[in-house]
Amino acid sequence: MGDDDAEITAWALAAGRGDREAAARFIRATQQHVRRFVAHLISPAEADDLTQETYLRAMRSLPAFAARSSARTWLLGIARRTAVDHVRAATSRPRTVPLSEWHDTPDTRGSGFDGEVVLNDLLLALPADRREAFVATQVLGLSYAEAAEVCGCPVGTIRSRVARAREDLVVAVEGNPRAIRRRPGSAAG
């Protein structure tokens, strides 16, 4: 566990004992990681709501947090389950409003926003299990062991998913984004 993770874990433990200042520090230190994680798993448009739901669940569970892993890893596991629950709920009801096509308009200001949209589209096209492993390790910088704990699978599975995600992204960037291989039943944003 790194110095930052140790400090964040200490804040989580103190927050679980009722320390409000420690809870505020815990949230400030982890909020951006959680938001980025759920934004890449589901969509940037829903990231704020899912981040808030993650923290609601985490705050209720903090008194039982035993620090068997870092608090960041524990929290990202909660974020993952929140995202999965969101996908399940969204797929159980019909979609009533079509998605806007605003992101298909080129960014003439040169702000780099188009590149971000393209990256996000590529990540969202990955099968959910690969996207989850790739975002955890390559975007958020978790170790393979931490990502395995967050995703609830062995380290070897994370390595395999990341390797396959990289292969899929290379194929997509080379001009064939539809070539990303979705497995039946995989949920993509």
Accessible surface in RSA format (square Angstrom, percent):
REM  Atomic radii and reference values for relative SASA: ProtOr
REM  Chains: A
REM  Algorithm: Lee & Richards
REM  Probe-radius: 1.40
REM  Slices: 20
REM RES _ NUM      All-atoms   Total-Side   Main-Chain    Non-polar    All polar
REM                ABS   REL    ABS   REL    ABS   REL    ABS   REL    ABS   REL
RES MET A   1   142.62  73.9  58.45  38.7  84.16 200.4  66.93  56.9  75.69 100.3
RES GLY A   2    44.48  54.9   0.00   N/A  44.48  54.9  36.88 101.2   7.60  17.0
RES ASP A   3   131.18  91.9 118.53 118.0  12.64  29.9  35.74  84.1  95.44  95.2
RES ASP A   4   107.00  75.0 104.00 103.5   3.00   7.1  27.86  65.6  79.15  78.9
RES ASP A   5    12.32   8.6  11.75  11.7   0.57   1.3   1.80   4.2  10.52  10.5
RES ALA A   6    50.25  46.2  43.02  66.4   7.23  16.4  44.86  63.2   5.39  14.3
RES GLU A   7    90.89  52.2  84.42  63.9   6.47  15.4  25.59  49.5  65.30  53.3
RES ILE A   8    13.47   7.7  13.47  10.0   0.00   0.0  13.47   9.7   0.00   0.0
RES THR A   9     7.64   5.4   7.64   7.7   0.00   0.0   7.64  10.3   0.00   0.0
RES ALA A  10    54.07  49.7  46.66  72.0   7.41  16.8  50.50  71.1   3.57   9.5
RES TRP A  11    51.30  20.6  51.12  24.7   0.18   0.4  40.49  21.6  10.82  17.5
RES ALA A  12     0.00   0.0   0.00   0.0   0.00   0.0   0.00   0.0   0.00   0.0
RES LEU A  13    57.71  32.1  54.49  39.0   3.22   8.1  55.53  39.0   2.18   5.9
RES ALA A  14    18.23  16.8  17.30  26.7   0.93   2.1  18.10  25.5   0.13   0.4
RES ALA A  15    13.19  12.1   0.27   0.4  12.92  29.4   0.27   0.4  12.92  34.2
RES GLY A  16    16.51  20.4   0.00   N/A  16.51  20.4   3.42   9.4  13.09  29.3
RES ARG A  17   185.97  78.1 146.09  74.5  39.87  94.9  81.29 111.1 104.67  63.4
RES GLY A  18    56.95  70.2   0.00   N/A  56.95  70.2  36.59 100.4  20.36  45.6
RES ASP A  19    64.92  45.5  54.63  54.4  10.28  24.3  22.38  52.7  42.54  42.4
RES ARG A  20   212.65  89.3 202.21 103.1  10.44  24.9  75.77 103.5 136.89  83.0
RES GLU A  21    93.38  53.6  87.60  66.3   5.78  13.8  46.14  89.2  47.25  38.6
RES ALA A  22     5.63   5.2   3.75   5.8   1.87   4.3   5.22   7.4   0.40   1.1
RES ALA A  23    19.69  18.1  19.69  30.4   0.00   0.0  19.69  27.7   0.00   0.0
RES ALA A  24    35.35  32.5  28.65  44.2   6.70  15.2  34.38  48.4   0.97   2.6
RES ARG A  25   106.19  44.6 104.15  53.1   2.04   4.9   9.89  13.5  96.31  58.4
RES PHE A  26     0.00   0.0   0.00   0.0   0.00   0.0   0.00   0.0   0.00   0.0
RES ILE A  27    49.47  28.2  49.47  36.9   0.00   0.0  49.47  35.6   0.00   0.0
RES ARG A  28   153.55  64.5 129.67  66.1  23.87  56.8  72.90  99.6  80.65  48.9
RES ALA A  29    36.95  34.0  12.32  19.0  24.62  56.0  24.06  33.9  12.89  34.1
RES THR A  30     0.27   0.2   0.27   0.3   0.00   0.0   0.27   0.4   0.00   0.0
RES GLN A  31    83.60  46.7  83.60  61.1   0.00   0.0  12.44  26.5  71.16  54.0
RES GLN A  32   112.96  63.2 111.69  81.6   1.27   3.0  53.96 114.9  59.01  44.8
RES HIS A  33    51.18  28.0  50.62  35.2   0.56   1.4  24.29  25.0  26.88  31.3
RES VAL A  34     0.54   0.4   0.54   0.5   0.00   0.0   0.54   0.5   0.00   0.0
RES ARG A  35    71.82  30.2  71.82  36.6   0.00   0.0  19.87  27.2  51.95  31.5
RES ARG A  36    90.31  37.9  89.06  45.4   1.24   3.0  25.84  35.3  64.46  39.1
RES PHE A  37     0.00   0.0   0.00   0.0   0.00   0.0   0.00   0.0   0.00   0.0
RES VAL A  38     0.00   0.0   0.00   0.0   0.00   0.0   0.00   0.0   0.00   0.0
RES ALA A  39     8.35   7.7   8.25  12.7   0.09   0.2   8.35  11.8   0.00   0.0
RES HIS A  40    30.39  16.6  30.39  21.1   0.00   0.0  15.87  16.4  14.53  16.9
RES LEU A  41     8.20   4.6   8.03   5.7   0.17   0.4   8.03   5.6   0.17   0.5
RES ILE A  42    11.56   6.6  10.67   7.9   0.90   2.2  10.67   7.7   0.90   2.4
RES SER A  43    22.92  19.4  22.92  30.6   0.00   0.0  20.79  44.3   2.13   3.0
RES PRO A  44    61.29  44.7  56.02  51.1   5.27  19.2  56.24  46.4   5.04  31.4
RES ALA A  45    98.08  90.2  56.82  87.7  41.25  93.8  69.73  98.2  28.34  75.1
RES GLU A  46    61.64  35.4  61.24  46.3   0.40   0.9  25.11  48.6  36.53  29.8
RES ALA A  47     0.00   0.0   0.00   0.0   0.00   0.0   0.00   0.0   0.00   0.0
RES ASP A  48    89.55  62.7  83.30  82.9   6.25  14.8  32.12  75.6  57.44  57.3
RES ASP A  49   103.72  72.7  97.83  97.4   5.89  13.9  26.88  63.3  76.84  76.6
RES LEU A  50     9.94   5.5   9.94   7.1   0.00   0.0   9.94   7.0   0.00   0.0
RES THR A  51     6.64   4.7   6.64   6.7   0.00   0.0   6.64   8.9   0.00   0.0
RES GLN A  52   114.67  64.1 108.77  79.5   5.89  14.0  32.40  69.0  82.27  62.4
RES GLU A  53    57.78  33.2  56.77  43.0   1.01   2.4  20.46  39.6  37.33  30.5
RES THR A  54     0.00   0.0   0.00   0.0   0.00   0.0   0.00   0.0   0.00   0.0
RES TYR A  55    17.20   8.0  16.98   9.7   0.22   0.6  17.20  12.9   0.00   0.0
RES LEU A  56    90.14  50.2  88.26  63.1   1.88   4.7  88.97  62.5   1.17   3.2
RES ARG A  57    62.30  26.2  60.73  31.0   1.57   3.7  23.13  31.6  39.17  23.7
RES ALA A  58     0.00   0.0   0.00   0.0   0.00   0.0   0.00   0.0   0.00   0.0
RES MET A  59    59.74  30.9  46.77  31.0  12.97  30.9  37.00  31.5  22.73  30.1
RES ARG A  60   167.30  70.2 136.85  69.8  30.44  72.5  80.03 109.4  87.27  52.9
RES SER A  61    46.76  39.5  40.87  54.5   5.89  13.6  17.95  38.2  28.80  40.4
RES LEU A  62     5.63   3.1   3.65   2.6   1.99   5.0   3.65   2.6   1.99   5.3
RES PRO A  63    98.50  71.8  67.33  61.4  31.17 113.3  69.18  57.1  29.31 182.2
RES ALA A  64    87.38  80.3  57.84  89.3  29.54  67.2  69.36  97.7  18.03  47.7
RES PHE A  65    17.39   8.7   3.86   2.4  13.53  35.2   7.66   4.6   9.73  27.8
RES ALA A  66    56.33  51.8  27.28  42.1  29.05  66.1  34.55  48.7  21.78  57.7
RES ALA A  67    31.58  29.0  13.98  21.6  17.61  40.1  13.98  19.7  17.61  46.6
RES ARG A  68   217.18  91.2 174.40  88.9  42.78 101.9  83.37 113.9 133.81  81.1
RES SER A  69    19.46  16.4  10.75  14.3   8.70  20.1  12.04  25.6   7.42  10.4
RES SER A  70     8.28   7.0   3.56   4.7   4.73  10.9   3.56   7.6   4.73   6.6
RES ALA A  71     0.00   0.0   0.00   0.0   0.00   0.0   0.00   0.0   0.00   0.0
RES ARG A  72    31.86  13.4  31.78  16.2   0.08   0.2   3.95   5.4  27.91  16.9
RES THR A  73     3.01   2.1   1.97   2.0   1.04   2.5   1.22   1.6   1.79   2.7
RES TRP A  74    49.33  19.8  41.41  20.0   7.92  18.6  30.51  16.3  18.82  30.5
RES LEU A  75     0.49   0.3   0.49   0.3   0.00   0.0   0.49   0.3   0.00   0.0
RES LEU A  76     0.45   0.3   0.45   0.3   0.00   0.0   0.45   0.3   0.00   0.0
RES GLY A  77     4.70   5.8   0.00   N/A   4.70   5.8   4.70  12.9   0.00   0.0
RES ILE A  78    10.73   6.1  10.68   8.0   0.04   0.1  10.73   7.7   0.00   0.0
RES ALA A  79     0.00   0.0   0.00   0.0   0.00   0.0   0.00   0.0   0.00   0.0
RES ARG A  80    55.22  23.2  55.22  28.1   0.00   0.0   0.14   0.2  55.08  33.4
RES ARG A  81   119.39  50.1 118.90  60.6   0.49   1.2  55.06  75.2  64.33  39.0
RES THR A  82     2.21   1.6   1.34   1.4   0.87   2.1   1.34   1.8   0.87   1.3
RES ALA A  83     2.92   2.7   2.86   4.4   0.05   0.1   2.92   4.1   0.00   0.0
RES VAL A  84    45.36  29.8  42.81  38.8   2.56   6.2  45.19  39.3   0.18   0.5
RES ASP A  85    54.77  38.4  49.79  49.6   4.98  11.8  19.47  45.8  35.30  35.2
RES HIS A  86    43.30  23.7  36.57  25.4   6.73  17.2  26.55  27.4  16.76  19.5
RES VAL A  87    33.71  22.2  33.07  29.9   0.65   1.6  33.71  29.3   0.00   0.0
RES ARG A  88   155.20  65.2 148.94  75.9   6.26  14.9  62.84  85.9  92.36  56.0
RES ALA A  89    43.98  40.4  37.17  57.4   6.81  15.5  43.51  61.3   0.47   1.2
RES ALA A  90    38.35  35.3  27.40  42.3  10.95  24.9  28.48  40.1   9.87  26.1
RES THR A  91   107.00  76.1  72.73  73.7  34.26  81.7  64.44  86.5  42.56  64.3
RES SER A  92    94.35  79.7  53.03  70.8  41.32  95.2  47.90 102.0  46.45  65.1
RES ARG A  93   138.17  58.0 129.40  66.0   8.77  20.9  57.75  78.9  80.42  48.7
RES PRO A  94   115.59  84.2  95.41  87.0  20.18  73.3 107.26  88.6   8.32  51.7
RES ARG A  95   176.33  74.0 138.17  70.4  38.16  90.9  60.84  83.2 115.48  70.0
RES THR A  96   120.33  85.6  84.74  85.9  35.58  84.8  69.13  92.9  51.20  77.4
RES VAL A  97   107.43  70.7 100.68  91.1   6.76  16.3 101.56  88.2   5.88  15.9
RES PRO A  98   117.65  85.7  97.95  89.3  19.70  71.6 106.98  88.3  10.66  66.3
RES LEU A  99   131.00  73.0 114.76  82.1  16.23  40.8 117.04  82.2  13.96  37.6
RES SER A 100    67.21  56.8  46.88  62.6  20.33  46.8  52.13 111.0  15.08  21.1
RES GLU A 101   112.71  64.7 101.29  76.6  11.43  27.2  58.46 113.1  54.26  44.3
RES TRP A 102   149.17  59.9 132.95  64.4  16.22  38.1 119.10  63.5  30.07  48.8
RES HIS A 103    59.35  32.4  46.96  32.6  12.39  31.7  29.56  30.5  29.78  34.7
RES ASP A 104    96.80  67.8  67.61  67.3  29.19  69.0  33.65  79.2  63.15  63.0
RES THR A 105    95.70  68.1  84.32  85.5  11.38  27.1  61.24  82.3  34.45  52.1
RES PRO A 106    98.69  71.9  85.75  78.2  12.95  47.1  90.98  75.1   7.72  47.9
RES ASP A 107    26.86  18.8   5.99   6.0  20.87  49.3  10.60  25.0  16.25  16.2
RES THR A 108   131.94  93.8  93.46  94.7  38.48  91.7  73.96  99.3  57.98  87.6
RES ARG A 109   190.46  80.0 154.33  78.7  36.13  86.0  80.81 110.4 109.65  66.5
RES GLY A 110    68.07  83.9   0.00   N/A  68.07  83.9  36.65 100.6  31.42  70.4
RES SER A 111    74.93  63.3  33.74  45.0  41.19  94.9  44.17  94.1  30.76  43.1
RES GLY A 112    48.91  60.3   0.00   N/A  48.91  60.3  38.80 106.5  10.11  22.6
RES PHE A 113    82.37  41.2  79.39  49.2   2.97   7.7  81.75  49.6   0.62   1.8
RES ASP A 114    47.67  33.4  46.91  46.7   0.76   1.8  29.89  70.4  17.78  17.7
RES GLY A 115    45.39  56.0   0.00   N/A  45.39  56.0  36.36  99.8   9.03  20.2
RES GLU A 116   119.12  68.4 112.15  84.8   6.97  16.6  36.71  71.0  82.41  67.3
RES VAL A 117    19.43  12.8  16.68  15.1   2.75   6.6  19.40  16.9   0.03   0.1
RES VAL A 118    85.68  56.4  84.73  76.7   0.95   2.3  85.68  74.4   0.00   0.0
RES LEU A 119    82.66  46.0  81.47  58.3   1.19   3.0  82.32  57.8   0.34   0.9
RES ASN A 120    21.77  15.0  21.58  20.9   0.19   0.5   9.42  22.7  12.35  11.9
RES ASP A 121    61.78  43.3  55.25  55.0   6.52  15.4  26.25  61.8  35.53  35.4
RES LEU A 122    22.50  12.5  22.12  15.8   0.38   1.0  22.50  15.8   0.00   0.0
RES LEU A 123     0.29   0.2   0.29   0.2   0.00   0.0   0.29   0.2   0.00   0.0
RES LEU A 124    32.27  18.0  29.58  21.2   2.69   6.8  29.88  21.0   2.39   6.4
RES ALA A 125    23.73  21.8  20.83  32.2   2.89   6.6  22.84  32.2   0.88   2.3
RES LEU A 126     0.00   0.0   0.00   0.0   0.00   0.0   0.00   0.0   0.00   0.0
RES PRO A 127     0.09   0.1   0.09   0.1   0.00   0.0   0.09   0.1   0.00   0.0
RES ALA A 128    29.53  27.2  28.47  43.9   1.07   2.4  28.81  40.6   0.73   1.9
RES ASP A 129    22.82  16.0  17.94  17.9   4.88  11.5  20.22  47.6   2.60   2.6
RES ARG A 130    13.93   5.9  13.93   7.1   0.00   0.0   0.27   0.4  13.67   8.3
RES ARG A 131     5.50   2.3   5.50   2.8   0.00   0.0   0.00   0.0   5.50   3.3
RES GLU A 132    13.78   7.9  13.78  10.4   0.00   0.0   0.26   0.5  13.52  11.0
RES ALA A 133     0.00   0.0   0.00   0.0   0.00   0.0   0.00   0.0   0.00   0.0
RES PHE A 134    26.09  13.1  26.09  16.2   0.00   0.0  26.09  15.8   0.00   0.0
RES VAL A 135     0.00   0.0   0.00   0.0   0.00   0.0   0.00   0.0   0.00   0.0
RES ALA A 136     0.00   0.0   0.00   0.0   0.00   0.0   0.00   0.0   0.00   0.0
RES THR A 137    11.60   8.2   1.75   1.8   9.85  23.5   1.75   2.3   9.85  14.9
RES GLN A 138    75.11  42.0  42.30  30.9  32.82  78.1  11.19  23.8  63.93  48.5
RES VAL A 139    34.33  22.6  18.58  16.8  15.76  38.0  22.06  19.2  12.27  33.3
RES LEU A 140    10.19   5.7   0.00   0.0  10.19  25.6   1.16   0.8   9.02  24.3
RES GLY A 141    54.85  67.6   0.00   N/A  54.85  67.6  28.92  79.4  25.93  58.1
RES LEU A 142     6.27   3.5   0.00   0.0   6.27  15.8   0.00   0.0   6.27  16.9
RES SER A 143    56.75  48.0  44.23  59.0  12.52  28.8  51.43 109.5   5.33   7.5
RES TYR A 144    54.88  25.6  52.57  29.9   2.30   6.0  39.49  29.7  15.38  19.0
RES ALA A 145    62.46  57.4  54.51  84.1   7.95  18.1  54.72  77.1   7.73  20.5
RES GLU A 146    37.25  21.4  36.26  27.4   0.99   2.4  19.75  38.2  17.50  14.3
RES ALA A 147     0.00   0.0   0.00   0.0   0.00   0.0   0.00   0.0   0.00   0.0
RES ALA A 148     7.23   6.7   6.06   9.3   1.18   2.7   6.29   8.9   0.94   2.5
RES GLU A 149    96.70  55.5  73.11  55.3  23.59  56.2  40.23  77.8  56.46  46.1
RES VAL A 150     2.96   1.9   0.00   0.0   2.96   7.1   0.57   0.5   2.38   6.5
RES CYS A 151     4.52   3.4   0.00   0.0   4.52  10.6   0.00   0.0   4.52   4.9
RES GLY A 152    66.75  82.3   0.00   N/A  66.75  82.3  34.40  94.4  32.35  72.5
RES CYS A 153    26.43  20.0  10.33  11.5  16.10  37.8  18.53  47.0   7.89   8.5
RES PRO A 154    94.50  68.9  82.44  75.2  12.06  43.9  94.09  77.7   0.42   2.6
RES VAL A 155    54.23  35.7  50.95  46.1   3.27   7.9  50.95  44.3   3.27   8.9
RES GLY A 156    46.62  57.5   0.00   N/A  46.62  57.5  35.43  97.2  11.19  25.1
RES THR A 157    43.86  31.2  37.94  38.5   5.92  14.1  22.43  30.1  21.43  32.4
RES ILE A 158     0.00   0.0   0.00   0.0   0.00   0.0   0.00   0.0   0.00   0.0
RES ARG A 159   132.13  55.5 126.72  64.6   5.41  12.9  47.24  64.6  84.89  51.4
RES SER A 160    38.66  32.7  29.53  39.4   9.13  21.0  32.13  68.4   6.53   9.2
RES ARG A 161    48.69  20.4  48.63  24.8   0.06   0.2   5.71   7.8  42.98  26.1
RES VAL A 162     0.62   0.4   0.62   0.6   0.00   0.0   0.62   0.5   0.00   0.0
RES ALA A 163    45.28  41.6  42.32  65.3   2.96   6.7  44.21  62.3   1.07   2.8
RES ARG A 164   109.52  46.0 109.52  55.8   0.00   0.0  13.78  18.8  95.74  58.0
RES ALA A 165     0.00   0.0   0.00   0.0   0.00   0.0   0.00   0.0   0.00   0.0
RES ARG A 166   107.23  45.0 105.39  53.7   1.83   4.4  43.66  59.7  63.57  38.5
RES GLU A 167    97.16  55.8  91.72  69.4   5.43  12.9  41.34  80.0  55.81  45.6
RES ASP A 168     0.74   0.5   0.35   0.3   0.39   0.9   0.39   0.9   0.35   0.3
RES LEU A 169    19.62  10.9  19.52  14.0   0.10   0.3  19.62  13.8   0.00   0.0
RES VAL A 170    84.45  55.6  81.38  73.7   3.07   7.4  84.33  73.3   0.12   0.3
RES VAL A 171    51.27  33.7  50.01  45.3   1.26   3.0  50.45  43.8   0.82   2.2
RES ALA A 172     5.19   4.8   0.00   0.0   5.19  11.8   0.00   0.0   5.19  13.8
RES VAL A 173   105.12  69.2  78.71  71.3  26.41  63.6  84.04  73.0  21.09  57.2
RES GLU A 174   139.32  80.0  99.12  75.0  40.21  95.7  47.50  91.9  91.82  75.0
RES GLY A 175    60.68  74.8   0.00   N/A  60.68  74.8  31.93  87.6  28.75  64.4
RES ASN A 176    79.95  55.1  78.96  76.3   0.99   2.4  20.18  48.6  59.77  57.8
RES PRO A 177    72.44  52.8  67.76  61.8   4.69  17.0  67.99  56.1   4.45  27.7
RES ARG A 178   223.58  93.9 192.02  97.9  31.56  75.1  74.30 101.5 149.28  90.5
RES ALA A 179    32.13  29.5  14.85  22.9  17.28  39.3  26.02  36.6   6.11  16.2
RES ILE A 180    13.52   7.7   2.65   2.0  10.88  26.2   2.85   2.1  10.67  29.0
RES ARG A 181   117.49  49.3 110.69  56.4   6.80  16.2  72.84  99.6  44.65  27.1
RES ARG A 182   124.20  52.1  96.74  49.3  27.46  65.4  41.94  57.3  82.25  49.9
RES ARG A 183   113.04  47.5 109.27  55.7   3.77   9.0  49.93  68.2  63.12  38.3
RES PRO A 184   139.23 101.5 105.14  95.8  34.09 123.9 118.46  97.8  20.77 129.1
RES GLY A 185    86.45 106.6   0.00   N/A  86.45 106.6  44.14 121.1  42.31  94.8
RES SER A 186    32.33  27.3   5.77   7.7  26.56  61.2  13.64  29.1  18.69  26.2
RES ALA A 187    41.33  38.0  30.36  46.8  10.97  25.0  38.44  54.1   2.89   7.7
RES ALA A 188    33.01  30.4   3.83   5.9  29.18  66.4   5.29   7.4  27.73  73.4
RES GLY A 189    57.89  71.4   0.00   N/A  57.89  71.4  21.30  58.5  36.58  81.9
END  Absolute sums over single chains surface
CHAIN  1 A    10751.9       8498.0       2253.8       6019.9       4732.0
END  Absolute sums over all chains
TOTAL         10751.9       8498.0       2253.8       6019.9       4732.0
